[in-house]
Amino acid sequence: MEKRKCEIEHWENIKSDMKYPKEDNNEGYVYGIYLLDGDDIIEAEWFKTDEERFQAIKKYNLEVVNP
């Protein structure tokens, strides 16, 4: 069975790209995973810690396609 692919993201990048207010911290959920279907993002999930994010990646057997 082929692994589902994902990209990891950090809220600071989104905040900067989208020009969100400096104080916006996404309620502390700053470590993200984008689930992919080909090159398309089909879902985003956010976590409060990097450890939680990588536990989800391992649990769902995801392949991270960006560094």
C-alpha positions, 0 to 999 in steps of 0.5 A: 500500500502506497503511503499518503503524502504530506507537507509540513508547514509552520504557522509563521510562514502562513501568517507572513504569506497571508499578512495576518496580524503579528499577534495571530498565533492560530491559538497555539496551533503552529505546527501543520501538516498538509495532506496531499492528493497529487500536488493538491492540498486536500486537508490541513491539520495543526498541532501545538507541538512538533512532537504531536505533529510527527506522532500523527505523521507516524500514526497515519503512515504519511510520507513527508515530501518537503524538508 
